[in-house]
């Protein structure tokens, strides 16, 4: 039975890599409509939050005021993002371990999850050389 599952999994991956992305997307959205709709809703919410924060702070708070042209600049920016993610993860850990759903400043746990996700995307943008461009 395991070989059949593994074979099907390989076919799915091969189909995906061959360009059948739309078919997989349609299948997933039909099979799990509420989950996929919620994922899209959260992505939109994250994107809007990202835009509002960038409007307030500008890209300099992530690039640490540098043009991100050297490996050292990029490493410093990624390290800063790691610290921000770690702060959020530590907050989540504290909330989970104490069975609380909100931080002291009334920030729901979900906000910390979304922040960690956004920082991950921002780190990828920095790594891809697109930050501030």
N, CA, C and O atoms as a Tinker XYZ file with bonds, in Angstrom:
   532  protein
     1  N      0.825000   -1.188000    0.000000    73     2
     2  CA     0.000000    0.000000    0.000000    64     1     3
     3  C      0.868000    1.250000    0.000000    63     2     4     5
     4  O      0.553000    2.228000   -0.678000    81     3
     5  N      1.941000    1.219000    0.746000    73     3     6
     6  CA     2.847000    2.359000    0.852000    64     5     7
     7  C      3.469000    2.697000   -0.499000    63     6     8     9
     8  O      3.675000    3.869000   -0.814000    81     7
     9  N      3.769000    1.671000   -1.298000    73     7    10
    10  CA     4.352000    1.902000   -2.619000    64     9    11
    11  C      3.378000    2.624000   -3.543000    63    10    12    13
    12  O      3.792000    3.456000   -4.351000    81    11
    13  N      2.085000    2.313000   -3.432000    73    11    14
    14  CA     1.067000    2.970000   -4.249000    64    13    15
    15  C      0.974000    4.441000   -3.863000    63    14    16    17
    16  O      0.923000    5.309000   -4.734000    81    15
    17  N      0.954000    4.727000   -2.559000    73    15    18
    18  CA     0.906000    6.110000   -2.092000    64    17    19
    19  C      2.139000    6.878000   -2.559000    63    18    20    21
    20  O      2.043000    8.018000   -3.013000    81    19
    21  N      3.298000    6.232000   -2.440000    73    19    22
    22  CA     4.550000    6.878000   -2.854000    64    21    23
    23  C      4.545000    7.142000   -4.355000    63    22    24    25
    24  O      4.998000    8.195000   -4.805000    81    23
    25  N      4.030000    6.184000   -5.132000    73    23    26
    26  CA     3.944000    6.344000   -6.581000    64    25    27
    27  C      3.010000    7.493000   -6.951000    63    26    28    29
    28  O      3.325000    8.299000   -7.826000    81    27
    29  N      1.859000    7.565000   -6.278000    73    27    30
    30  CA     0.916000    8.656000   -6.525000    64    29    31
    31  C      1.527000    9.998000   -6.166000    63    30    32    33
    32  O      1.341000   10.982000   -6.882000    81    31
    33  N      2.260000   10.038000   -5.053000    73    31    34
    34  CA     2.910000   11.271000   -4.614000    64    33    35
    35  C      3.931000   11.715000   -5.668000    63    34    36    37
    36  O      4.010000   12.900000   -5.992000    81    35
    37  N      4.699000   10.783000   -6.196000    73    35    38
    38  CA     5.696000   11.113000   -7.229000    64    37    39
    39  C      5.009000   11.644000   -8.483000    63    38    40    41
    40  O      5.505000   12.579000   -9.112000    81    39
    41  N      3.866000   11.055000   -8.853000    73    39    42
    42  CA     3.115000   11.533000  -10.016000    64    41    43
    43  C      2.613000   12.953000   -9.790000    63    42    44    45
    44  O      2.673000   13.791000  -10.691000    81    43
    45  N      2.116000   13.221000   -8.577000    73    43    46
    46  CA     1.625000   14.562000   -8.258000    64    45    47
    47  C      2.753000   15.587000   -8.344000    63    46    48    49
    48  O      2.582000   16.661000   -8.919000    81    47
    49  N      3.901000   15.249000   -7.771000    73    47    50
    50  CA     5.045000   16.166000   -7.801000    64    49    51
    51  C      5.509000   16.364000   -9.235000    63    50    52    53
    52  O      5.792000   17.488000   -9.649000    81    51
    53  N      5.588000   15.288000   -9.989000    73    51    54
    54  CA     6.022000   15.386000  -11.376000    64    53    55
    55  C      5.034000   16.198000  -12.198000    63    54    56    57
    56  O      5.440000   16.985000  -13.053000    81    55
    57  N      3.733000   16.016000  -11.948000    73    55    58
    58  CA     2.701000   16.796000  -12.635000    64    57    59
    59  C      2.838000   18.275000  -12.287000    63    58    60    61
    60  O      2.711000   19.141000  -13.153000    81    59
    61  N      3.095000   18.551000  -11.028000    73    59    62
    62  CA     3.259000   19.936000  -10.579000    64    61    63
    63  C      4.468000   20.562000  -11.261000    63    62    64    65
    64  O      4.388000   21.675000  -11.780000    81    63
    65  N      5.583000   19.847000  -11.260000    73    63    66
    66  CA     6.800000   20.374000  -11.865000    64    65    67
    67  C      6.665000   20.523000  -13.373000    63    66    68    69
    68  O      7.329000   21.363000  -13.981000    81    67
    69  N      5.816000   19.719000  -13.969000    73    67    70
    70  CA     5.605000   19.791000  -15.416000    64    69    71
    71  C      4.694000   20.945000  -15.809000    63    70    72    73
    72  O      4.485000   21.187000  -16.998000    81    71
    73  N      4.160000   21.648000  -14.850000    73    71    74
    74  CA     3.361000   22.820000  -15.169000    64    73    75
    75  C      1.877000   22.679000  -14.927000    63    74    76    77
    76  O      1.105000   23.536000  -15.358000    81    75
    77  N      1.451000   21.630000  -14.252000    73    75    78
    78  CA     0.030000   21.451000  -13.979000    64    77    79
    79  C     -0.358000   22.140000  -12.672000    63    78    80    81
    80  O     -1.153000   21.611000  -11.894000    81    79
    81  N      0.202000   23.311000  -12.441000    73    79    82
    82  CA    -0.055000   24.039000  -11.196000    64    81    83
    83  C     -1.518000   24.441000  -11.088000    63    82    84    85
    84  O     -2.104000   24.350000  -10.009000    81    83
    85  N     -2.111000   24.880000  -12.180000    73    83    86
    86  CA    -3.512000   25.315000  -12.149000    64    85    87
    87  C     -4.441000   24.164000  -11.783000    63    86    88    89
    88  O     -5.406000   24.353000  -11.043000    81    87
    89  N     -4.152000   22.975000  -12.298000    73    87    90
    90  CA    -4.976000   21.812000  -11.979000    64    89    91
    91  C     -4.925000   21.477000  -10.498000    63    90    92    93
    92  O     -5.942000   21.141000   -9.892000    81    91
    93  N     -3.748000   21.570000   -9.927000    73    91    94
    94  CA    -3.586000   21.292000   -8.501000    64    93    95
    95  C     -4.286000   22.363000   -7.678000    63    94    96    97
    96  O     -4.951000   22.059000   -6.688000    81    95
    97  N     -4.136000   23.616000   -8.090000    73    95    98
    98  CA    -4.789000   24.708000   -7.365000    64    97    99
    99  C     -6.300000   24.518000   -7.378000    63    98   100   101
   100  O     -6.953000   24.637000   -6.341000    81    99
   101  N     -6.853000   24.222000   -8.546000    73    99   102
   102  CA    -8.295000   24.001000   -8.665000    64   101   103
   103  C     -8.727000   22.825000   -7.799000    63   102   104   105
   104  O     -9.729000   22.906000   -7.090000    81   103
   105  N     -7.981000   21.748000   -7.856000    73   103   106
   106  CA    -8.308000   20.561000   -7.060000    64   105   107
   107  C     -8.318000   20.893000   -5.570000    63   106   108   109
   108  O     -9.253000   20.529000   -4.857000    81   107
   109  N     -7.286000   21.578000   -5.102000    73   107   110
   110  CA    -7.199000   21.913000   -3.682000    64   109   111
   111  C     -8.334000   22.848000   -3.263000    63   110   112   113
   112  O     -8.921000   22.676000   -2.195000    81   111
   113  N     -8.639000   23.825000   -4.097000    73   111   114
   114  CA    -9.703000   24.774000   -3.762000    64   113   115
   115  C    -11.071000   24.101000   -3.747000    63   114   116   117
   116  O    -11.938000   24.480000   -2.960000    81   115
   117  N    -11.271000   23.111000   -4.604000    73   115   118
   118  CA   -12.542000   22.376000   -4.607000    64   117   119
   119  C    -12.629000   21.421000   -3.421000    63   118   120   121
   120  O    -13.687000   21.257000   -2.813000    81   119
   121  N    -11.495000   20.793000   -3.102000    73   119   122
   122  CA   -11.490000   19.796000   -2.034000    64   121   123
   123  C    -11.562000   20.438000   -0.641000    63   122   124   125
   124  O    -12.197000   19.893000    0.262000    81   123
   125  N    -10.919000   21.581000   -0.471000    73   123   126
   126  CA   -10.877000   22.255000    0.827000    64   125   127
   127  C    -11.194000   23.739000    0.658000    63   126   128   129
   128  O    -10.316000   24.583000    0.839000    81   127
   129  N    -12.440000   24.063000    0.312000    73   127   130
   130  CA   -12.789000   25.448000   -0.004000    64   129   131
   131  C    -12.640000   26.420000    1.165000    63   130   132   133
   132  O    -12.178000   27.546000    0.978000    81   131
   133  N    -13.020000   26.001000    2.350000    73   131   134
   134  CA   -12.925000   26.926000    3.489000    64   133   135
   135  C    -11.477000   27.188000    3.873000    63   134   136   137
   136  O    -11.100000   28.327000    4.150000    81   135
   137  N    -10.665000   26.137000    3.888000    73   135   138
   138  CA    -9.261000   26.279000    4.253000    64   137   139
   139  C     -8.523000   27.160000    3.247000    63   138   140   141
   140  O     -7.780000   28.059000    3.642000    81   139
   141  N     -8.721000   26.912000    1.961000    73   139   142
   142  CA    -8.003000   27.690000    0.948000    64   141   143
   143  C     -8.499000   29.134000    0.904000    63   142   144   145
   144  O     -7.713000   30.052000    0.668000    81   143
   145  N     -9.784000   29.339000    1.127000    73   143   146
   146  CA   -10.315000   30.711000    1.166000    64   145   147
   147  C     -9.734000   31.470000    2.363000    63   146   148   149
   148  O     -9.397000   32.649000    2.249000    81   147
   149  N     -9.622000   30.801000    3.496000    73   147   150
   150  CA    -9.049000   31.432000    4.687000    64   149   151
   151  C     -7.578000   31.759000    4.472000    63   150   152   153
   152  O     -7.105000   32.808000    4.910000    81   151
   153  N     -6.856000   30.874000    3.805000    73   151   154
   154  CA    -5.446000   31.124000    3.495000    64   153   155
   155  C     -5.307000   32.384000    2.644000    63   154   156   157
   156  O     -4.472000   33.245000    2.924000    81   155
   157  N     -6.124000   32.482000    1.617000    73   155   158
   158  CA    -6.108000   33.677000    0.754000    64   157   159
   159  C     -6.475000   34.938000    1.536000    63   158   160   161
   160  O     -5.847000   35.983000    1.361000    81   159
   161  N     -7.476000   34.844000    2.387000    73   159   162
   162  CA    -7.888000   36.000000    3.174000    64   161   163
   163  C     -6.744000   36.482000    4.069000    63   162   164   165
   164  O     -6.478000   37.680000    4.173000    81   163
   165  N     -6.078000   35.526000    4.707000    73   163   166
   166  CA    -4.967000   35.875000    5.586000    64   165   167
   167  C     -3.789000   36.461000    4.802000    63   166   168   169
   168  O     -3.128000   37.384000    5.278000    81   167
   169  N     -3.525000   35.936000    3.617000    73   167   170
   170  CA    -2.455000   36.502000    2.790000    64   169   171
   171  C     -2.761000   37.954000    2.435000    63   170   172   173
   172  O     -1.872000   38.804000    2.468000    81   171
   173  N     -4.002000   38.233000    2.099000    73   171   174
   174  CA    -4.388000   39.608000    1.767000    64   173   175
   175  C     -4.226000   40.501000    2.990000    63   174   176   177
   176  O     -3.722000   41.619000    2.891000    81   175
   177  N     -4.654000   40.001000    4.135000    73   175   178
   178  CA    -4.512000   40.760000    5.379000    64   177   179
   179  C     -3.029000   41.033000    5.673000    63   178   180   181
   180  O     -2.663000   42.141000    6.065000    81   179
   181  N     -2.187000   40.020000    5.482000    73   179   182
   182  CA    -0.754000   40.186000    5.706000    64   181   183
   183  C     -0.168000   41.219000    4.752000    63   182   184   185
   184  O      0.632000   42.064000    5.156000    81   183
   185  N     -0.563000   41.151000    3.504000    73   183   186
   186  CA    -0.053000   42.079000    2.498000    64   185   187
   187  C     -0.431000   43.514000    2.857000    63   186   188   189
   188  O      0.399000   44.420000    2.770000    81   187
   189  N     -1.679000   43.716000    3.259000    73   187   190
   190  CA    -2.130000   45.056000    3.639000    64   189   191
   191  C     -1.388000   45.558000    4.872000    63   190   192   193
   192  O     -1.021000   46.731000    4.938000    81   191
   193  N     -1.166000   44.683000    5.846000    73   191   194
   194  CA    -0.403000   45.055000    7.034000    64   193   195
   195  C      1.022000   45.442000    6.635000    63   194   196   197
   196  O      1.551000   46.449000    7.106000    81   195
   197  N      1.635000   44.645000    5.770000    73   195   198
   198  CA     2.979000   44.937000    5.265000    64   197   199
   199  C      3.024000   46.328000    4.630000    63   198   200   201
   200  O      3.934000   47.107000    4.910000    81   199
   201  N      2.053000   46.640000    3.784000    73   199   202
   202  CA     2.028000   47.940000    3.105000    64   201   203
   203  C      1.874000   49.087000    4.101000    63   202   204   205
   204  O      2.545000   50.112000    3.977000    81   203
   205  N      0.997000   48.919000    5.083000    73   203   206
   206  CA     0.797000   49.973000    6.085000    64   205   207
   207  C      2.065000   50.195000    6.905000    63   206   208   209
   208  O      2.446000   51.334000    7.177000    81   207
   209  N      2.712000   49.102000    7.296000    73   207   210
   210  CA     3.944000   49.226000    8.098000    64   209   211
   211  C      5.053000   49.867000    7.266000    63   210   212   213
   212  O      5.796000   50.713000    7.765000    81   211
   213  N      5.165000   49.466000    6.006000    73   211   214
   214  CA     6.206000   50.058000    5.162000    64   213   215
   215  C      5.931000   51.538000    4.914000    63   214   216   217
   216  O      6.860000   52.338000    4.804000    81   215
   217  N      4.667000   51.893000    4.829000    73   215   218
   218  CA     4.303000   53.302000    4.675000    64   217   219
   219  C      4.769000   54.087000    5.899000    63   218   220   221
   220  O      5.274000   55.202000    5.771000    81   219
   221  N      4.599000   53.499000    7.089000    73   219   222
   222  CA     4.989000   54.170000    8.329000    64   221   223
   223  C      6.503000   54.181000    8.546000    63   222   224   225
   224  O      7.063000   55.199000    8.955000    81   223
   225  N      7.164000   53.061000    8.276000    73   223   226
   226  CA     8.586000   52.927000    8.593000    64   225   227
   227  C      9.518000   53.146000    7.401000    63   226   228   229
   228  O     10.646000   53.610000    7.566000    81   227
   229  N      9.044000   52.814000    6.211000    73   227   230
   230  CA     9.926000   52.829000    5.049000    64   229   231
   231  C     10.840000   51.608000    5.066000    63   230   232   233
   232  O     10.918000   50.907000    6.076000    81   231
   233  N     11.525000   51.349000    3.968000    73   231   234
   234  CA    12.361000   50.143000    3.890000    64   233   235
   235  C     13.637000   50.220000    4.730000    63   234   236   237
   236  O     14.294000   49.202000    4.944000    81   235
   237  N     13.994000   51.411000    5.207000    73   235   238
   238  CA    15.239000   51.569000    5.951000    64   237   239
   239  C     15.296000   50.817000    7.264000    63   238   240   241
   240  O     16.384000   50.476000    7.729000    81   239
   241  N     14.134000   50.546000    7.882000    73   239   242
   242  CA    14.187000   49.831000    9.156000    64   241   243
   243  C     14.588000   48.370000    8.965000    63   242   244   245
   244  O     15.111000   47.750000    9.891000    81   243
   245  N     14.354000   47.823000    7.799000    73   243   246
   246  CA    14.751000   46.443000    7.514000    64   245   247
   247  C     16.153000   46.400000    6.911000    63   246   248   249
   248  O     16.927000   45.487000    7.198000    81   247
   249  N     16.478000   47.382000    6.079000    73   247   250
   250  CA    17.810000   47.410000    5.457000    64   249   251
   251  C     18.833000   48.044000    6.389000    63   250   252   253
   252  O     20.010000   48.139000    6.038000    81   251
   253  N     18.407000   48.473000    7.559000    73   251   254
   254  CA    19.256000   49.113000    8.564000    64   253   255
   255  C     19.973000   50.318000    7.945000    63   254   256   257
   256  O     21.134000   50.595000    8.249000    81   255
   257  N     19.259000   51.015000    7.082000    73   255   258
   258  CA    19.796000   52.228000    6.478000    64   257   259
   259  C     20.816000   52.008000    5.384000    63   258   260   261
   260  O     21.387000   52.972000    4.874000    81   259
   261  N     21.057000   50.771000    5.014000    73   259   262
   262  CA    22.041000   50.491000    3.968000    64   261   263
   263  C     21.339000   50.192000    2.649000    63   262   264   265
   264  O     20.150000   49.877000    2.629000    81   263
   265  N     22.084000   50.293000    1.543000    73   263   266
   266  CA    21.476000   49.948000    0.243000    64   265   267
   267  C     21.450000   48.443000   -0.028000    63   266   268   269
   268  O     21.021000   48.014000   -1.099000    81   267
   269  N     21.904000   47.646000    0.933000    73   267   270
   270  CA    21.925000   46.179000    0.806000    64   269   271
   271  C     22.711000   45.723000   -0.425000    63   270   272   273
   272  O     22.273000   44.838000   -1.159000    81   271
   273  N     23.866000   46.333000   -0.638000    73   271   274
   274  CA    24.689000   45.980000   -1.794000    64   273   275
   275  C     25.770000   44.956000   -1.466000    63   274   276   277
   276  O     26.272000   44.269000   -2.356000    81   275
   277  N     26.125000   44.858000   -0.192000    73   275   278
   278  CA    27.188000   43.915000    0.176000    64   277   279
   279  C     26.607000   42.743000    0.956000    63   278   280   281
   280  O     25.501000   42.815000    1.493000    81   279
   281  N     27.373000   41.672000    1.004000    73   279   282
   282  CA    26.963000   40.496000    1.780000    64   281   283
   283  C     26.808000   40.859000    3.258000    63   282   284   285
   284  O     25.928000   40.338000    3.943000    81   283
   285  N     27.672000   41.760000    3.743000    73   283   286
   286  CA    27.598000   42.168000    5.146000    64   285   287
   287  C     26.297000   42.912000    5.429000    63   286   288   289
   288  O     25.658000   42.681000    6.456000    81   287
   289  N     25.902000   43.812000    4.512000    73   287   290
   290  CA    24.640000   44.542000    4.678000    64   289   291
   291  C     23.454000   43.583000    4.696000    63   290   292   293
   292  O     22.552000   43.705000    5.524000    81   291
   293  N     23.472000   42.645000    3.788000    73   291   294
   294  CA    22.379000   41.670000    3.697000    64   293   295
   295  C     22.330000   40.814000    4.959000    63   294   296   297
   296  O     21.255000   40.550000    5.497000    81   295
   297  N     23.493000   40.387000    5.423000    73   295   298
   298  CA    23.545000   39.567000    6.639000    64   297   299
   299  C     23.021000   40.346000    7.842000    63   298   300   301
   300  O     22.302000   39.792000    8.674000    81   299
   301  N     23.374000   41.626000    7.939000    73   299   302
   302  CA    22.883000   42.451000    9.041000    64   301   303
   303  C     21.361000   42.574000    8.986000    63   302   304   305
   304  O     20.687000   42.463000   10.010000    81   303
   305  N     20.825000   42.804000    7.791000    73   303   306
   306  CA    19.378000   42.911000    7.624000    64   305   307
   307  C     18.690000   41.598000    7.992000    63   306   308   309
   308  O     17.686000   41.603000    8.704000    81   307
   309  N     19.216000   40.488000    7.517000    73   307   310
   310  CA    18.630000   39.181000    7.823000    64   309   311
   311  C     18.730000   38.860000    9.314000    63   310   312   313
   312  O     17.837000   38.231000    9.883000    81   311
   313  N     19.817000   39.294000    9.936000    73   311   314
   314  CA    19.969000   39.084000   11.378000    64   313   315
   315  C     18.916000   39.879000   12.141000    63   314   316   317
   316  O     18.331000   39.380000   13.103000    81   315
   317  N     18.675000   41.113000   11.713000    73   315   318
   318  CA    17.629000   41.926000   12.334000    64   317   319
   319  C     16.263000   41.274000   12.200000    63   318   320   321
   320  O     15.472000   41.264000   13.143000    81   319
   321  N     15.994000   40.731000   11.023000    73   319   322
   322  CA    14.720000   40.043000   10.808000    64   321   323
   323  C     14.625000   38.791000   11.684000    63   322   324   325
   324  O     13.560000   38.470000   12.212000    81   323
   325  N     15.745000   38.095000   11.828000    73   323   326
   326  CA    15.752000   36.919000   12.697000    64   325   327
   327  C     15.397000   37.325000   14.131000    63   326   328   329
   328  O     14.610000   36.649000   14.793000    81   327
   329  N     15.985000   38.438000   14.611000    73   327   330
   330  CA    15.674000   38.899000   15.963000    64   329   331
   331  C     14.187000   39.222000   16.109000    63   330   332   333
   332  O     13.568000   38.888000   17.120000    81   331
   333  N     13.621000   39.873000   15.096000    73   331   334
   334  CA    12.195000   40.196000   15.164000    64   333   335
   335  C     11.350000   38.922000   15.203000    63   334   336   337
   336  O     10.391000   38.826000   15.968000    81   335
   337  N     11.719000   37.941000   14.362000    73   335   338
   338  CA    10.981000   36.676000   14.364000    64   337   339
   339  C     11.129000   35.973000   15.705000    63   338   340   341
   340  O     10.164000   35.429000   16.243000    81   339
   341  N     12.347000   35.990000   16.241000    73   339   342
   342  CA    12.586000   35.334000   17.520000    64   341   343
   343  C     11.764000   35.984000   18.636000    63   342   344   345
   344  O     11.224000   35.284000   19.493000    81   343
   345  N     11.666000   37.307000   18.631000    73   343   346
   346  CA    10.832000   37.992000   19.624000    64   345   347
   347  C      9.388000   37.491000   19.553000    63   346   348   349
   348  O      8.766000   37.207000   20.577000    81   347
   349  N      8.870000   37.390000   18.335000    73   347   350
   350  CA     7.483000   36.929000   18.163000    64   349   351
   351  C      7.331000   35.478000   18.591000    63   350   352   353
   352  O      6.342000   35.115000   19.227000    81   351
   353  N      8.306000   34.650000   18.244000    73   351   354
   354  CA     8.244000   33.233000   18.607000    64   353   355
   355  C      8.316000   33.078000   20.123000    63   354   356   357
   356  O      7.618000   32.239000   20.691000    81   355
   357  N      9.149000   33.875000   20.780000    73   355   358
   358  CA     9.227000   33.825000   22.243000    64   357   359
   359  C      7.904000   34.268000   22.866000    63   358   360   361
   360  O      7.465000   33.705000   23.869000    81   359
   361  N      7.270000   35.279000   22.267000    73   359   362
   362  CA     5.963000   35.719000   22.757000    64   361   363
   363  C      4.946000   34.581000   22.610000    63   362   364   365
   364  O      4.173000   34.311000   23.529000    81   363
   365  N      4.954000   33.921000   21.458000    73   363   366
   366  CA     4.039000   32.797000   21.240000    64   365   367
   367  C      4.291000   31.679000   22.249000    63   366   368   369
   368  O      3.356000   31.105000   22.807000    81   367
   369  N      5.552000   31.386000   22.470000    73   367   370
   370  CA     5.904000   30.332000   23.420000    64   369   371
   371  C      5.358000   30.673000   24.804000    63   370   372   373
   372  O      4.767000   29.821000   25.468000    81   371
   373  N      5.551000   31.904000   25.235000    73   371   374
   374  CA     5.064000   32.333000   26.547000    64   373   375
   375  C      3.548000   32.217000   26.625000    63   374   376   377
   376  O      3.005000   31.723000   27.614000    81   375
   377  N      2.867000   32.676000   25.575000    73   375   378
   378  CA     1.405000   32.598000   25.568000    64   377   379
   379  C      0.928000   31.153000   25.610000    63   378   380   381
   380  O      0.019000   30.812000   26.368000    81   379
   381  N      1.542000   30.310000   24.797000    73   379   382
   382  CA     1.130000   28.904000   24.749000    64   381   383
   383  C      1.397000   28.190000   26.072000    63   382   384   385
   384  O      0.561000   27.423000   26.549000    81   383
   385  N      2.555000   28.443000   26.657000    73   383   386
   386  CA     2.920000   27.761000   27.901000    64   385   387
   387  C      2.058000   28.224000   29.074000    63   386   388   389
   388  O      1.870000   27.482000   30.038000    81   387
   389  N      1.535000   29.446000   28.993000    73   387   390
   390  CA     0.719000   29.957000   30.095000    64   389   391
   391  C     -0.775000   29.858000   29.797000    63   390   392   393
   392  O     -1.602000   30.365000   30.554000    81   391
   393  N     -1.115000   29.195000   28.678000    73   391   394
   394  CA    -2.510000   29.014000   28.267000    64   393   395
   395  C     -3.259000   30.330000   28.096000    63   394   396   397
   396  O     -4.461000   30.408000   28.348000    81   395
   397  N     -2.542000   31.358000   27.668000    73   395   398
   398  CA    -3.178000   32.647000   27.395000    64   397   399
   399  C     -3.370000   32.787000   25.886000    63   398   400   401
   400  O     -2.685000   32.130000   25.101000    81   399
   401  N     -4.290000   33.629000   25.495000    73   399   402
   402  CA    -4.525000   33.864000   24.062000    64   401   403
   403  C     -4.139000   35.268000   23.641000    63   402   404   405
   404  O     -4.110000   35.570000   22.447000    81   403
   405  N     -3.836000   36.151000   24.622000    73   403   406
   406  CA    -3.444000   37.520000   24.328000    64   405   407
   407  C     -2.200000   37.884000   25.129000    63   406   408   409
   408  O     -2.015000   37.439000   26.261000    81   407
   409  N     -1.356000   38.703000   24.515000    73   407   410
   410  CA    -0.188000   39.219000   25.214000    64   409   411
   411  C     -0.632000   40.323000   26.163000    63   410   412   413
   412  O     -1.802000   40.707000   26.186000    81   411
   413  N      0.298000   40.817000   26.931000    73   411   414
   414  CA     0.000000   41.861000   27.910000    64   413   415
   415  C     -0.625000   43.077000   27.235000    63   414   416   417
   416  O     -1.555000   43.677000   27.774000    81   415
   417  N     -0.123000   43.440000   26.069000    73   415   418
   418  CA    -0.630000   44.629000   25.377000    64   417   419
   419  C     -1.837000   44.305000   24.506000    63   418   420   421
   420  O     -2.119000   45.011000   23.538000    81   419
   421  N     -2.539000   43.246000   24.848000    73   419   422
   422  CA    -3.777000   42.863000   24.172000    64   421   423
   423  C     -3.575000   42.530000   22.696000    63   422   424   425
   424  O     -4.462000   42.760000   21.874000    81   423
   425  N     -2.409000   41.989000   22.369000    73   423   426
   426  CA    -2.153000   41.529000   21.003000    64   425   427
   427  C     -2.517000   40.055000   20.935000    63   426   428   429
   428  O     -1.924000   39.238000   21.640000    81   427
   429  N     -3.487000   39.704000   20.094000    73   427   430
   430  CA    -3.867000   38.292000   20.003000    64   429   431
   431  C     -2.725000   37.442000   19.441000    63   430   432   433
   432  O     -1.867000   37.927000   18.703000    81   431
   433  N     -2.743000   36.199000   19.803000    73   431   434
   434  CA    -1.743000   35.243000   19.339000    64   433   435
   435  C     -1.644000   35.234000   17.810000    63   434   436   437
   436  O     -0.557000   35.121000   17.244000    81   435
   437  N     -2.800000   35.356000   17.161000    73   435   438
   438  CA    -2.833000   35.316000   15.701000    64   437   439
   439  C     -1.970000   36.421000   15.090000    63   438   440   441
   440  O     -1.362000   36.220000   14.038000    81   439
   441  N     -1.912000   37.586000   15.739000    73   439   442
   442  CA    -1.081000   38.672000   15.223000    64   441   443
   443  C      0.390000   38.266000   15.200000    63   442   444   445
   444  O      1.110000   38.576000   14.252000    81   443
   445  N      0.829000   37.577000   16.240000    73   443   446
   446  CA     2.221000   37.136000   16.290000    64   445   447
   447  C      2.498000   36.104000   15.197000    63   446   448   449
   448  O      3.559000   36.133000   14.573000    81   447
   449  N      1.557000   35.199000   14.963000    73   447   450
   450  CA     1.733000   34.230000   13.874000    64   449   451
   451  C      1.882000   34.939000   12.529000    63   450   452   453
   452  O      2.765000   34.609000   11.737000    81   451
   453  N      1.022000   35.901000   12.286000    73   451   454
   454  CA     1.064000   36.632000   11.020000    64   453   455
   455  C      2.337000   37.454000   10.901000    63   454   456   457
   456  O      2.905000   37.563000    9.814000    81   455
   457  N      2.792000   38.034000   12.007000    73   455   458
   458  CA     4.041000   38.800000   11.982000    64   457   459
   459  C      5.223000   37.912000   11.612000    63   458   460   461
   460  O      6.056000   38.302000   10.794000    81   459
   461  N      5.304000   36.725000   12.206000    73   459   462
   462  CA     6.402000   35.807000   11.897000    64   461   463
   463  C      6.387000   35.463000   10.410000    63   462   464   465
   464  O      7.430000   35.427000    9.757000    81   463
   465  N      5.205000   35.214000    9.894000    73   463   466
   466  CA     5.072000   34.891000    8.475000    64   465   467
   467  C      5.536000   36.060000    7.603000    63   466   468   469
   468  O      6.273000   35.865000    6.636000    81   467
   469  N      5.102000   37.272000    7.949000    73   467   470
   470  CA     5.515000   38.443000    7.170000    64   469   471
   471  C      7.026000   38.646000    7.237000    63   470   472   473
   472  O      7.652000   38.963000    6.225000    81   471
   473  N      7.618000   38.466000    8.420000    73   471   474
   474  CA     9.069000   38.617000    8.519000    64   473   475
   475  C      9.783000   37.590000    7.645000    63   474   476   477
   476  O     10.825000   37.889000    7.061000    81   475
   477  N      9.234000   36.395000    7.554000    73   475   478
   478  CA     9.825000   35.376000    6.678000    64   477   479
   479  C      9.784000   35.794000    5.217000    63   478   480   481
   480  O     10.747000   35.592000    4.477000    81   479
   481  N      8.669000   36.374000    4.808000    73   479   482
   482  CA     8.551000   36.858000    3.431000    64   481   483
   483  C      9.524000   38.016000    3.199000    63   482   484   485
   484  O     10.186000   38.089000    2.164000    81   483
   485  N      9.598000   38.913000    4.175000    73   483   486
   486  CA    10.507000   40.055000    4.045000    64   485   487
   487  C     11.957000   39.581000    3.951000    63   486   488   489
   488  O     12.729000   40.122000    3.159000    81   487
   489  N     12.333000   38.588000    4.738000    73   487   490
   490  CA    13.688000   38.035000    4.672000    64   489   491
   491  C     13.965000   37.454000    3.290000    63   490   492   493
   492  O     15.064000   37.604000    2.755000    81   491
   493  N     12.978000   36.799000    2.722000    73   491   494
   494  CA    13.145000   36.232000    1.379000    64   493   495
   495  C     13.311000   37.343000    0.343000    63   494   496   497
   496  O     14.105000   37.205000   -0.587000    81   495
   497  N     12.574000   38.438000    0.495000    73   495   498
   498  CA    12.710000   39.576000   -0.414000    64   497   499
   499  C     14.112000   40.167000   -0.297000    63   498   500   501
   500  O     14.733000   40.493000   -1.308000    81   499
   501  N     14.616000   40.309000    0.935000    73   499   502
   502  CA    15.988000   40.805000    1.137000    64   501   503
   503  C     16.971000   39.863000    0.463000    63   502   504   505
   504  O     17.838000   40.304000   -0.292000    81   503
   505  N     16.841000   38.568000    0.731000    73   503   506
   506  CA    17.748000   37.553000    0.177000    64   505   507
   507  C     17.711000   37.558000   -1.352000    63   506   508   509
   508  O     18.730000   37.306000   -1.996000    81   507
   509  N     16.536000   37.844000   -1.942000    73   507   510
   510  CA    16.408000   37.862000   -3.398000    64   509   511
   511  C     16.853000   39.182000   -4.025000    63   510   512   513
   512  O     16.764000   39.356000   -5.240000    81   511
   513  N     17.332000   40.108000   -3.197000    73   511   514
   514  CA    17.851000   41.367000   -3.714000    64   513   515
   515  C     16.787000   42.348000   -4.194000    63   514   516   517
   516  O     17.080000   43.215000   -5.018000    81   515
   517  N     15.565000   42.231000   -3.697000    73   515   518
   518  CA    14.460000   43.073000   -4.159000    64   517   519
   519  C     14.018000   44.100000   -3.110000    63   518   520   521
   520  O     13.140000   44.918000   -3.384000    81   519
   521  N     14.615000   44.066000   -1.915000    73   519   522
   522  CA    14.155000   44.954000   -0.853000    64   521   523
   523  C     14.435000   46.418000   -1.206000    63   522   524   525
   524  O     15.538000   46.771000   -1.624000    81   523
   525  N     13.422000   47.250000   -1.031000    73   523   526
   526  CA    13.585000   48.675000   -1.255000    64   525   527
   527  C     13.668000   49.080000   -2.720000    63   526   528   529
   528  O     14.031000   50.212000   -3.038000    81   527
   529  N     13.339000   48.171000   -3.592000    73   527   530
   530  CA    13.409000   48.465000   -5.038000    64   529   531
   531  C     12.023000   48.499000   -5.633000    63   530   532
   532  O     11.871000   48.730000   -6.833000    81   531
